[in-house]
């Protein structure tokens, strides 16, 4: 009887583990798309920011994306937080999670350029 109980518990544990692993696979993180991030930057950000190395000056009020990427305080988390927080001088675009990930990845890709 004890062996049957242990086997039942083990089977239940493996079943639960298998279900949670399949759910984790369904919720897998999408790889950010740099091309989509650059396209968003060209559409929404290039009016104020230089978004690529070698761009003509967009204006003096906003730093270039390369300068932002090279700041010691710039991390994926700090950029995500910044983009989710309204700022007086910056439009609030209400980016989706994927859009934010793409834009952040694009900005960070400029760090070494």
Backbone atoms as SQL, in Angstrom:
CREATE TABLE atoms (id INTEGER PRIMARY KEY, chain TEXT, resi INTEGER, resn TEXT, atom TEXT, x REAL, y REAL, z REAL);
INSERT INTO atoms VALUES
  (1, 'A', 1, 'UNK', 'N', 0.826, -1.191, 0.000),
  (2, 'A', 1, 'UNK', 'CA', 0.000, 0.000, 0.000),
  (3, 'A', 1, 'UNK', 'C', 0.872, 1.258, 0.000),
  (4, 'A', 2, 'UNK', 'N', 1.925, 1.225, 0.788),
  (5, 'A', 2, 'UNK', 'CA', 2.840, 2.373, 0.863),
  (6, 'A', 2, 'UNK', 'C', 3.542, 2.595, -0.481),
  (7, 'A', 3, 'UNK', 'N', 3.925, 1.525, -1.152),
  (8, 'A', 3, 'UNK', 'CA', 4.591, 1.619, -2.439),
  (9, 'A', 3, 'UNK', 'C', 3.644, 2.231, -3.479),
  (10, 'A', 4, 'UNK', 'N', 2.379, 1.843, -3.446),
  (11, 'A', 4, 'UNK', 'CA', 1.394, 2.385, -4.376),
  (12, 'A', 4, 'UNK', 'C', 1.227, 3.887, -4.152),
  (13, 'A', 5, 'UNK', 'N', 1.192, 4.307, -2.900),
  (14, 'A', 5, 'UNK', 'CA', 1.041, 5.721, -2.563),
  (15, 'A', 5, 'UNK', 'C', 2.245, 6.521, -3.051),
  (16, 'A', 6, 'UNK', 'N', 3.431, 5.984, -2.845),
  (17, 'A', 6, 'UNK', 'CA', 4.648, 6.670, -3.284),
  (18, 'A', 6, 'UNK', 'C', 4.674, 6.770, -4.802),
  (19, 'A', 7, 'UNK', 'N', 4.298, 5.694, -5.483),
  (20, 'A', 7, 'UNK', 'CA', 4.263, 5.718, -6.951),
  (21, 'A', 7, 'UNK', 'C', 3.222, 6.717, -7.451),
  (22, 'A', 8, 'UNK', 'N', 2.073, 6.787, -6.776),
  (23, 'A', 8, 'UNK', 'CA', 1.041, 7.747, -7.174),
  (24, 'A', 8, 'UNK', 'C', 1.525, 9.177, -6.987),
  (25, 'A', 9, 'UNK', 'N', 2.188, 9.435, -5.870),
  (26, 'A', 9, 'UNK', 'CA', 2.731, 10.771, -5.625),
  (27, 'A', 9, 'UNK', 'C', 3.793, 11.124, -6.663),
  (28, 'A', 10, 'UNK', 'N', 4.657, 10.161, -6.973),
  (29, 'A', 10, 'UNK', 'CA', 5.707, 10.408, -7.953),
  (30, 'A', 10, 'UNK', 'C', 5.100, 10.680, -9.331),
  (31, 'A', 11, 'UNK', 'N', 4.107, 9.914, -9.708),
  (32, 'A', 11, 'UNK', 'CA', 3.454, 10.117, -11.006),
  (33, 'A', 11, 'UNK', 'C', 2.789, 11.487, -11.055),
  (34, 'A', 12, 'UNK', 'N', 2.141, 11.877, -9.981),
  (35, 'A', 12, 'UNK', 'CA', 1.504, 13.200, -9.917),
  (36, 'A', 12, 'UNK', 'C', 2.526, 14.316, -10.016),
  (37, 'A', 13, 'UNK', 'N', 3.649, 14.133, -9.348),
  (38, 'A', 13, 'UNK', 'CA', 4.718, 15.130, -9.394),
  (39, 'A', 13, 'UNK', 'C', 5.272, 15.269, -10.810),
  (40, 'A', 14, 'UNK', 'N', 5.542, 14.150, -11.471),
  (41, 'A', 14, 'UNK', 'CA', 6.049, 14.206, -12.841),
  (42, 'A', 14, 'UNK', 'C', 5.031, 14.818, -13.797),
  (43, 'A', 15, 'UNK', 'N', 3.768, 14.510, -13.594),
  (44, 'A', 15, 'UNK', 'CA', 2.721, 15.090, -14.432),
  (45, 'A', 15, 'UNK', 'C', 2.660, 16.603, -14.241),
  (46, 'A', 16, 'UNK', 'N', 2.686, 17.045, -12.988),
  (47, 'A', 16, 'UNK', 'CA', 2.651, 18.478, -12.696),
  (48, 'A', 16, 'UNK', 'C', 3.883, 19.175, -13.270),
  (49, 'A', 17, 'UNK', 'N', 5.028, 18.540, -13.137),
  (50, 'A', 17, 'UNK', 'CA', 6.261, 19.112, -13.672),
  (51, 'A', 17, 'UNK', 'C', 6.182, 19.225, -15.192),
  (52, 'A', 18, 'UNK', 'N', 5.669, 18.208, -15.837),
  (53, 'A', 18, 'UNK', 'CA', 5.527, 18.240, -17.292),
  (54, 'A', 18, 'UNK', 'C', 4.579, 19.322, -17.748),
  (55, 'A', 19, 'UNK', 'N', 3.475, 19.501, -17.052),
  (56, 'A', 19, 'UNK', 'CA', 2.524, 20.557, -17.406),
  (57, 'A', 19, 'UNK', 'C', 3.124, 21.932, -17.215),
  (58, 'A', 20, 'UNK', 'N', 3.850, 22.117, -16.113),
  (59, 'A', 20, 'UNK', 'CA', 4.446, 23.434, -15.876),
  (60, 'A', 20, 'UNK', 'C', 5.530, 23.728, -16.900),
  (61, 'A', 21, 'UNK', 'N', 6.257, 22.706, -17.342),
  (62, 'A', 21, 'UNK', 'CA', 7.282, 22.920, -18.359),
  (63, 'A', 21, 'UNK', 'C', 6.649, 23.269, -19.701),
  (64, 'A', 22, 'UNK', 'N', 5.525, 22.644, -20.024),
  (65, 'A', 22, 'UNK', 'CA', 4.877, 22.983, -21.297),
  (66, 'A', 22, 'UNK', 'C', 4.293, 24.383, -21.237),
  (67, 'A', 23, 'UNK', 'N', 3.798, 24.794, -20.094),
  (68, 'A', 23, 'UNK', 'CA', 3.307, 26.169, -19.953),
  (69, 'A', 23, 'UNK', 'C', 4.453, 27.155, -20.064),
  (70, 'A', 24, 'UNK', 'N', 5.593, 26.825, -19.474),
  (71, 'A', 24, 'UNK', 'CA', 6.760, 27.707, -19.559),
  (72, 'A', 24, 'UNK', 'C', 7.197, 27.853, -21.011),
  (73, 'A', 25, 'UNK', 'N', 7.119, 26.765, -21.778),
  (74, 'A', 25, 'UNK', 'CA', 7.484, 26.854, -23.192),
  (75, 'A', 25, 'UNK', 'C', 6.517, 27.750, -23.941),
  (76, 'A', 26, 'UNK', 'N', 5.236, 27.707, -23.582),
  (77, 'A', 26, 'UNK', 'CA', 4.245, 28.559, -24.229),
  (78, 'A', 26, 'UNK', 'C', 4.473, 30.034, -23.898),
  (79, 'A', 27, 'UNK', 'N', 5.027, 30.302, -22.722),
  (80, 'A', 27, 'UNK', 'CA', 5.257, 31.671, -22.274),
  (81, 'A', 27, 'UNK', 'C', 6.699, 32.109, -22.524),
  (82, 'A', 28, 'UNK', 'N', 7.375, 31.425, -23.414),
  (83, 'A', 28, 'UNK', 'CA', 8.775, 31.729, -23.651),
  (84, 'A', 28, 'UNK', 'C', 8.946, 33.181, -24.100),
  (85, 'A', 29, 'UNK', 'N', 10.091, 33.709, -23.781),
  (86, 'A', 29, 'UNK', 'CA', 10.388, 35.100, -24.082),
  (87, 'A', 29, 'UNK', 'C', 10.776, 35.221, -25.548),
  (88, 'A', 30, 'UNK', 'N', 10.191, 36.163, -26.211),
  (89, 'A', 30, 'UNK', 'CA', 10.477, 36.429, -27.620),
  (90, 'A', 30, 'UNK', 'C', 11.786, 37.194, -27.715),
  (91, 'A', 31, 'UNK', 'N', 12.605, 36.856, -28.685),
  (92, 'A', 31, 'UNK', 'CA', 13.864, 37.553, -28.902),
  (93, 'A', 31, 'UNK', 'C', 13.574, 38.918, -29.516),
  (94, 'A', 32, 'UNK', 'N', 14.107, 39.983, -28.923),
  (95, 'A', 32, 'UNK', 'CA', 13.871, 41.317, -29.481),
  (96, 'A', 32, 'UNK', 'C', 14.365, 41.410, -30.919),
  (97, 'A', 33, 'UNK', 'N', 13.676, 42.202, -31.706),
  (98, 'A', 33, 'UNK', 'CA', 13.990, 42.377, -33.113),
  (99, 'A', 33, 'UNK', 'C', 14.623, 43.761, -33.317),
  (100, 'A', 34, 'UNK', 'N', 15.931, 43.777, -33.597),
  (101, 'A', 34, 'UNK', 'CA', 16.651, 45.047, -33.754),
  (102, 'A', 34, 'UNK', 'C', 16.119, 45.858, -34.927),
  (103, 'A', 35, 'UNK', 'N', 15.756, 45.190, -36.015),
  (104, 'A', 35, 'UNK', 'CA', 15.237, 45.914, -37.192),
  (105, 'A', 35, 'UNK', 'C', 13.918, 46.605, -36.845),
  (106, 'A', 36, 'UNK', 'N', 13.056, 45.927, -36.094),
  (107, 'A', 36, 'UNK', 'CA', 11.799, 46.551, -35.670),
  (108, 'A', 36, 'UNK', 'C', 12.076, 47.716, -34.720),
  (109, 'A', 37, 'UNK', 'N', 13.060, 47.543, -33.835),
  (110, 'A', 37, 'UNK', 'CA', 13.420, 48.622, -32.918),
  (111, 'A', 37, 'UNK', 'C', 13.941, 49.840, -33.659),
  (112, 'A', 38, 'UNK', 'N', 14.768, 49.612, -34.663),
  (113, 'A', 38, 'UNK', 'CA', 15.286, 50.735, -35.455),
  (114, 'A', 38, 'UNK', 'C', 14.156, 51.399, -36.238),
  (115, 'A', 39, 'UNK', 'N', 13.246, 50.605, -36.800),
  (116, 'A', 39, 'UNK', 'CA', 12.119, 51.166, -37.557),
  (117, 'A', 39, 'UNK', 'C', 11.240, 52.034, -36.658),
  (118, 'A', 40, 'UNK', 'N', 10.998, 51.587, -35.434),
  (119, 'A', 40, 'UNK', 'CA', 10.220, 52.396, -34.482),
  (120, 'A', 40, 'UNK', 'C', 10.956, 53.689, -34.172),
  (121, 'A', 41, 'UNK', 'N', 12.264, 53.588, -33.957),
  (122, 'A', 41, 'UNK', 'CA', 13.061, 54.773, -33.644),
  (123, 'A', 41, 'UNK', 'C', 13.021, 55.772, -34.800),
  (124, 'A', 42, 'UNK', 'N', 13.116, 55.262, -36.028),
  (125, 'A', 42, 'UNK', 'CA', 13.055, 56.153, -37.195),
  (126, 'A', 42, 'UNK', 'C', 11.703, 56.851, -37.283),
  (127, 'A', 43, 'UNK', 'N', 10.655, 56.131, -36.965),
  (128, 'A', 43, 'UNK', 'CA', 9.300, 56.680, -37.069),
  (129, 'A', 43, 'UNK', 'C', 8.986, 57.654, -35.943),
  (130, 'A', 44, 'UNK', 'N', 9.326, 57.281, -34.710),
  (131, 'A', 44, 'UNK', 'CA', 8.852, 58.035, -33.552),
  (132, 'A', 44, 'UNK', 'C', 9.900, 58.891, -32.872),
  (133, 'A', 45, 'UNK', 'N', 11.165, 58.529, -32.984),
  (134, 'A', 45, 'UNK', 'CA', 12.187, 59.172, -32.154),
  (135, 'A', 45, 'UNK', 'C', 13.119, 60.100, -32.924),
  (136, 'A', 46, 'UNK', 'N', 13.201, 59.919, -34.238),
  (137, 'A', 46, 'UNK', 'CA', 14.213, 60.629, -35.020),
  (138, 'A', 46, 'UNK', 'C', 13.950, 62.123, -35.159),
  (139, 'A', 47, 'UNK', 'N', 12.776, 62.584, -34.762),
  (140, 'A', 47, 'UNK', 'CA', 12.490, 64.022, -34.811),
  (141, 'A', 47, 'UNK', 'C', 13.318, 64.785, -33.771),
  (142, 'A', 48, 'UNK', 'N', 13.646, 64.093, -32.683),
  (143, 'A', 48, 'UNK', 'CA', 14.390, 64.747, -31.599),
  (144, 'A', 48, 'UNK', 'C', 15.759, 64.120, -31.343),
  (145, 'A', 49, 'UNK', 'N', 15.896, 62.827, -31.591),
  (146, 'A', 49, 'UNK', 'CA', 17.134, 62.097, -31.305),
  (147, 'A', 49, 'UNK', 'C', 17.849, 61.713, -32.597),
  (148, 'A', 50, 'UNK', 'N', 19.164, 61.689, -32.542),
  (149, 'A', 50, 'UNK', 'CA', 19.937, 61.024, -33.586),
  (150, 'A', 50, 'UNK', 'C', 19.867, 59.544, -33.215),
  (151, 'A', 51, 'UNK', 'N', 19.292, 58.742, -34.082),
  (152, 'A', 51, 'UNK', 'CA', 19.047, 57.352, -33.704),
  (153, 'A', 51, 'UNK', 'C', 20.099, 56.383, -34.208),
  (154, 'A', 52, 'UNK', 'N', 20.936, 56.816, -35.138),
  (155, 'A', 52, 'UNK', 'CA', 22.000, 55.957, -35.676),
  (156, 'A', 52, 'UNK', 'C', 23.298, 56.747, -35.730),
  (157, 'A', 53, 'UNK', 'N', 24.424, 56.068, -35.572),
  (158, 'A', 53, 'UNK', 'CA', 25.696, 56.767, -35.732),
  (159, 'A', 53, 'UNK', 'C', 25.772, 57.385, -37.127),
  (160, 'A', 54, 'UNK', 'N', 26.242, 58.608, -37.222),
  (161, 'A', 54, 'UNK', 'CA', 26.370, 59.276, -38.506),
  (162, 'A', 54, 'UNK', 'C', 25.146, 60.057, -38.937),
  (163, 'A', 55, 'UNK', 'N', 24.055, 59.987, -38.159),
  (164, 'A', 55, 'UNK', 'CA', 22.866, 60.778, -38.491),
  (165, 'A', 55, 'UNK', 'C', 23.174, 62.259, -38.385),
  (166, 'A', 56, 'UNK', 'N', 22.436, 63.048, -39.139),
  (167, 'A', 56, 'UNK', 'CA', 22.521, 64.496, -39.005),
  (168, 'A', 56, 'UNK', 'C', 21.864, 64.872, -37.692),
  (169, 'A', 57, 'UNK', 'N', 22.276, 65.960, -37.143),
  (170, 'A', 57, 'UNK', 'CA', 21.756, 66.417, -35.859),
  (171, 'A', 57, 'UNK', 'C', 20.255, 66.631, -35.922),
  (172, 'A', 58, 'UNK', 'N', 19.515, 65.983, -35.047),
  (173, 'A', 58, 'UNK', 'CA', 18.064, 66.115, -35.001),
  (174, 'A', 58, 'UNK', 'C', 17.654, 67.329, -34.187),
  (175, 'A', 59, 'UNK', 'N', 18.444, 67.675, -33.205),
  (176, 'A', 59, 'UNK', 'CA', 18.156, 68.800, -32.328),
  (177, 'A', 59, 'UNK', 'C', 19.083, 68.757, -31.132),
  (178, 'A', 60, 'UNK', 'N', 19.156, 69.848, -30.409),
  (179, 'A', 60, 'UNK', 'CA', 20.047, 69.902, -29.252),
  (180, 'A', 60, 'UNK', 'C', 19.378, 69.462, -27.959),
  (181, 'A', 61, 'UNK', 'N', 18.073, 69.321, -27.979),
  (182, 'A', 61, 'UNK', 'CA', 17.341, 69.050, -26.748),
  (183, 'A', 61, 'UNK', 'C', 17.435, 67.602, -26.284),
  (184, 'A', 62, 'UNK', 'N', 17.682, 66.676, -27.199),
  (185, 'A', 62, 'UNK', 'CA', 17.667, 65.258, -26.836),
  (186, 'A', 62, 'UNK', 'C', 19.004, 64.606, -27.194),
  (187, 'A', 63, 'UNK', 'N', 19.516, 63.749, -26.323),
  (188, 'A', 63, 'UNK', 'CA', 20.785, 63.078, -26.612),
  (189, 'A', 63, 'UNK', 'C', 20.612, 62.034, -27.715),
  (190, 'A', 64, 'UNK', 'N', 21.715, 61.714, -28.380),
  (191, 'A', 64, 'UNK', 'CA', 21.675, 60.673, -29.406),
  (192, 'A', 64, 'UNK', 'C', 21.474, 59.310, -28.731),
  (193, 'A', 65, 'UNK', 'N', 20.950, 58.369, -29.488),
  (194, 'A', 65, 'UNK', 'CA', 20.782, 57.022, -28.946),
  (195, 'A', 65, 'UNK', 'C', 22.127, 56.394, -28.605),
  (196, 'A', 66, 'UNK', 'N', 23.161, 56.711, -29.380),
  (197, 'A', 66, 'UNK', 'CA', 24.485, 56.184, -29.072),
  (198, 'A', 66, 'UNK', 'C', 24.976, 56.717, -27.728),
  (199, 'A', 67, 'UNK', 'N', 24.772, 58.025, -27.484),
  (200, 'A', 67, 'UNK', 'CA', 25.165, 58.613, -26.199),
  (201, 'A', 67, 'UNK', 'C', 24.384, 57.983, -25.054),
  (202, 'A', 68, 'UNK', 'N', 23.097, 57.755, -25.268),
  (203, 'A', 68, 'UNK', 'CA', 22.269, 57.112, -24.234),
  (204, 'A', 68, 'UNK', 'C', 22.795, 55.708, -23.964),
  (205, 'A', 69, 'UNK', 'N', 23.082, 54.963, -25.027),
  (206, 'A', 69, 'UNK', 'CA', 23.557, 53.580, -24.872),
  (207, 'A', 69, 'UNK', 'C', 24.871, 53.511, -24.106),
  (208, 'A', 70, 'UNK', 'N', 25.717, 54.529, -24.265),
  (209, 'A', 70, 'UNK', 'CA', 27.043, 54.517, -23.629),
  (210, 'A', 70, 'UNK', 'C', 27.046, 55.032, -22.196),
  (211, 'A', 71, 'UNK', 'N', 25.934, 55.569, -21.735),
  (212, 'A', 71, 'UNK', 'CA', 25.886, 56.054, -20.348),
  (213, 'A', 71, 'UNK', 'C', 26.053, 54.872, -19.391),
  (214, 'A', 72, 'UNK', 'N', 26.870, 55.007, -18.356),
  (215, 'A', 72, 'UNK', 'CA', 27.062, 53.902, -17.407),
  (216, 'A', 72, 'UNK', 'C', 25.755, 53.447, -16.742),
  (217, 'A', 73, 'UNK', 'N', 24.817, 54.350, -16.603),
  (218, 'A', 73, 'UNK', 'CA', 23.556, 54.010, -15.935),
  (219, 'A', 73, 'UNK', 'C', 22.550, 53.331, -16.870),
  (220, 'A', 74, 'UNK', 'N', 22.871, 53.243, -18.156),
  (221, 'A', 74, 'UNK', 'CA', 21.937, 52.658, -19.114),
  (222, 'A', 74, 'UNK', 'C', 22.012, 51.139, -19.079),
  (223, 'A', 75, 'UNK', 'N', 20.893, 50.552, -18.718),
  (224, 'A', 75, 'UNK', 'CA', 20.732, 49.100, -18.723),
  (225, 'A', 75, 'UNK', 'C', 19.390, 48.793, -19.377),
  (226, 'A', 76, 'UNK', 'N', 19.156, 47.533, -19.632),
  (227, 'A', 76, 'UNK', 'CA', 17.856, 47.143, -20.180),
  (228, 'A', 76, 'UNK', 'C', 16.740, 47.596, -19.240),
  (229, 'A', 77, 'UNK', 'N', 16.928, 47.368, -17.951),
  (230, 'A', 77, 'UNK', 'CA', 15.901, 47.725, -16.984),
  (231, 'A', 77, 'UNK', 'C', 15.700, 49.236, -16.901),
  (232, 'A', 78, 'UNK', 'N', 16.790, 50.007, -16.915),
  (233, 'A', 78, 'UNK', 'CA', 16.636, 51.458, -16.797),
  (234, 'A', 78, 'UNK', 'C', 15.936, 52.032, -18.032),
  (235, 'A', 79, 'UNK', 'N', 16.236, 51.501, -19.217),
  (236, 'A', 79, 'UNK', 'CA', 15.561, 51.966, -20.424),
  (237, 'A', 79, 'UNK', 'C', 14.075, 51.598, -20.408),
  (238, 'A', 80, 'UNK', 'N', 13.771, 50.372, -20.001),
  (239, 'A', 80, 'UNK', 'CA', 12.354, 49.965, -19.926),
  (240, 'A', 80, 'UNK', 'C', 11.590, 50.865, -18.957),
  (241, 'A', 81, 'UNK', 'N', 12.191, 51.134, -17.808),
  (242, 'A', 81, 'UNK', 'CA', 11.532, 51.995, -16.821),
  (243, 'A', 81, 'UNK', 'C', 11.352, 53.400, -17.390),
  (244, 'A', 82, 'UNK', 'N', 12.358, 53.918, -18.051),
  (245, 'A', 82, 'UNK', 'CA', 12.271, 55.254, -18.628),
  (246, 'A', 82, 'UNK', 'C', 11.153, 55.322, -19.665),
  (247, 'A', 83, 'UNK', 'N', 11.080, 54.314, -20.535),
  (248, 'A', 83, 'UNK', 'CA', 10.075, 54.321, -21.602),
  (249, 'A', 83, 'UNK', 'C', 8.646, 54.149, -21.070),
  (250, 'A', 84, 'UNK', 'N', 8.507, 53.592, -19.882),
  (251, 'A', 84, 'UNK', 'CA', 7.178, 53.404, -19.295),
  (252, 'A', 84, 'UNK', 'C', 6.735, 54.590, -18.453),
  (253, 'A', 85, 'UNK', 'N', 7.642, 55.534, -18.214),
  (254, 'A', 85, 'UNK', 'CA', 7.347, 56.683, -17.373),
  (255, 'A', 85, 'UNK', 'C', 7.101, 57.915, -18.237),
  (256, 'A', 86, 'UNK', 'N', 5.974, 58.585, -18.072),
  (257, 'A', 86, 'UNK', 'CA', 5.734, 59.803, -18.865),
  (258, 'A', 86, 'UNK', 'C', 6.755, 60.888, -18.525),
  (259, 'A', 87, 'UNK', 'N', 7.174, 61.629, -19.549),
  (260, 'A', 87, 'UNK', 'CA', 8.106, 62.742, -19.377),
  (261, 'A', 87, 'UNK', 'C', 7.541, 63.961, -20.086),
  (262, 'A', 88, 'UNK', 'N', 7.748, 65.118, -19.499),
  (263, 'A', 88, 'UNK', 'CA', 7.173, 66.355, -20.020),
  (264, 'A', 88, 'UNK', 'C', 7.600, 66.613, -21.454),
  (265, 'A', 89, 'UNK', 'N', 8.859, 66.439, -21.767),
  (266, 'A', 89, 'UNK', 'CA', 9.369, 66.800, -23.085),
  (267, 'A', 89, 'UNK', 'C', 9.350, 65.644, -24.080),
  (268, 'A', 90, 'UNK', 'N', 8.790, 64.506, -23.689),
  (269, 'A', 90, 'UNK', 'CA', 8.810, 63.342, -24.567),
  (270, 'A', 90, 'UNK', 'C', 7.397, 62.790, -24.700),
  (271, 'A', 91, 'UNK', 'N', 6.973, 62.466, -25.917),
  (272, 'A', 91, 'UNK', 'CA', 5.629, 61.897, -26.086),
  (273, 'A', 91, 'UNK', 'C', 5.511, 60.547, -25.381),
  (274, 'A', 92, 'UNK', 'N', 4.328, 60.219, -24.944),
  (275, 'A', 92, 'UNK', 'CA', 4.067, 58.927, -24.310),
  (276, 'A', 92, 'UNK', 'C', 3.434, 58.030, -25.367),
  (277, 'A', 93, 'UNK', 'N', 4.222, 57.114, -25.907),
  (278, 'A', 93, 'UNK', 'CA', 3.751, 56.276, -27.004),
  (279, 'A', 93, 'UNK', 'C', 3.010, 55.018, -26.553),
  (280, 'A', 94, 'UNK', 'N', 2.976, 54.715, -25.283),
  (281, 'A', 94, 'UNK', 'CA', 2.306, 53.516, -24.771),
  (282, 'A', 94, 'UNK', 'C', 2.777, 52.275, -25.525),
  (283, 'A', 95, 'UNK', 'N', 4.059, 52.002, -25.448),
  (284, 'A', 95, 'UNK', 'CA', 4.642, 50.877, -26.160),
  (285, 'A', 95, 'UNK', 'C', 4.197, 49.550, -25.562),
  (286, 'A', 96, 'UNK', 'N', 3.969, 48.580, -26.418),
  (287, 'A', 96, 'UNK', 'CA', 3.684, 47.229, -25.944),
  (288, 'A', 96, 'UNK', 'C', 4.977, 46.642, -25.381),
  (289, 'A', 97, 'UNK', 'N', 4.885, 45.517, -24.732),
  (290, 'A', 97, 'UNK', 'CA', 6.068, 44.860, -24.174),
  (291, 'A', 97, 'UNK', 'C', 7.067, 44.523, -25.290),
  (292, 'A', 98, 'UNK', 'N', 6.558, 43.991, -26.399),
  (293, 'A', 98, 'UNK', 'CA', 7.440, 43.633, -27.511),
  (294, 'A', 98, 'UNK', 'C', 8.062, 44.871, -28.159),
  (295, 'A', 99, 'UNK', 'N', 7.285, 45.930, -28.336),
  (296, 'A', 99, 'UNK', 'CA', 7.823, 47.165, -28.916),
  (297, 'A', 99, 'UNK', 'C', 8.916, 47.747, -28.028),
  (298, 'A', 100, 'UNK', 'N', 8.657, 47.751, -26.735),
  (299, 'A', 100, 'UNK', 'CA', 9.647, 48.257, -25.790),
  (300, 'A', 100, 'UNK', 'C', 10.923, 47.410, -25.848),
  (301, 'A', 101, 'UNK', 'N', 10.765, 46.101, -25.886),
  (302, 'A', 101, 'UNK', 'CA', 11.931, 45.206, -25.953),
  (303, 'A', 101, 'UNK', 'C', 12.734, 45.449, -27.223),
  (304, 'A', 102, 'UNK', 'N', 12.037, 45.652, -28.342),
  (305, 'A', 102, 'UNK', 'CA', 12.723, 45.908, -29.612),
  (306, 'A', 102, 'UNK', 'C', 13.489, 47.226, -29.572),
  (307, 'A', 103, 'UNK', 'N', 12.856, 48.275, -29.066),
  (308, 'A', 103, 'UNK', 'CA', 13.495, 49.585, -29.006),
  (309, 'A', 103, 'UNK', 'C', 14.678, 49.575, -28.038),
  (310, 'A', 104, 'UNK', 'N', 14.506, 48.965, -26.888),
  (311, 'A', 104, 'UNK', 'CA', 15.591, 48.866, -25.902),
  (312, 'A', 104, 'UNK', 'C', 16.762, 48.090, -26.495),
  (313, 'A', 105, 'UNK', 'N', 16.484, 46.982, -27.147),
  (314, 'A', 105, 'UNK', 'CA', 17.554, 46.183, -27.752),
  (315, 'A', 105, 'UNK', 'C', 18.292, 46.981, -28.819),
  (316, 'A', 106, 'UNK', 'N', 17.548, 47.748, -29.606),
  (317, 'A', 106, 'UNK', 'CA', 18.198, 48.569, -30.628),
  (318, 'A', 106, 'UNK', 'C', 19.115, 49.615, -29.986),
  (319, 'A', 107, 'UNK', 'N', 18.618, 50.306, -28.982),
  (320, 'A', 107, 'UNK', 'CA', 19.432, 51.327, -28.313),
  (321, 'A', 107, 'UNK', 'C', 20.685, 50.698, -27.728),
  (322, 'A', 108, 'UNK', 'N', 20.542, 49.583, -27.027),
  (323, 'A', 108, 'UNK', 'CA', 21.696, 48.934, -26.418),
  (324, 'A', 108, 'UNK', 'C', 22.677, 48.417, -27.464),
  (325, 'A', 109, 'UNK', 'N', 22.197, 48.097, -28.662),
  (326, 'A', 109, 'UNK', 'CA', 23.097, 47.607, -29.709),
  (327, 'A', 109, 'UNK', 'C', 24.054, 48.699, -30.184),
  (328, 'A', 110, 'UNK', 'N', 23.762, 49.950, -29.871),
  (329, 'A', 110, 'UNK', 'CA', 24.601, 51.080, -30.286),
  (330, 'A', 110, 'UNK', 'C', 25.737, 51.373, -29.312),
  (331, 'A', 111, 'UNK', 'N', 25.783, 50.649, -28.215),
  (332, 'A', 111, 'UNK', 'CA', 26.767, 50.925, -27.167),
  (333, 'A', 111, 'UNK', 'C', 28.200, 50.920, -27.702),
  (334, 'A', 112, 'UNK', 'N', 28.538, 50.005, -28.565),
  (335, 'A', 112, 'UNK', 'CA', 29.928, 49.858, -29.034),
  (336, 'A', 112, 'UNK', 'C', 30.158, 50.489, -30.403),
  (337, 'A', 113, 'UNK', 'N', 29.238, 51.319, -30.855),
  (338, 'A', 113, 'UNK', 'CA', 29.399, 51.930, -32.190),
  (339, 'A', 113, 'UNK', 'C', 29.827, 53.358, -32.104);
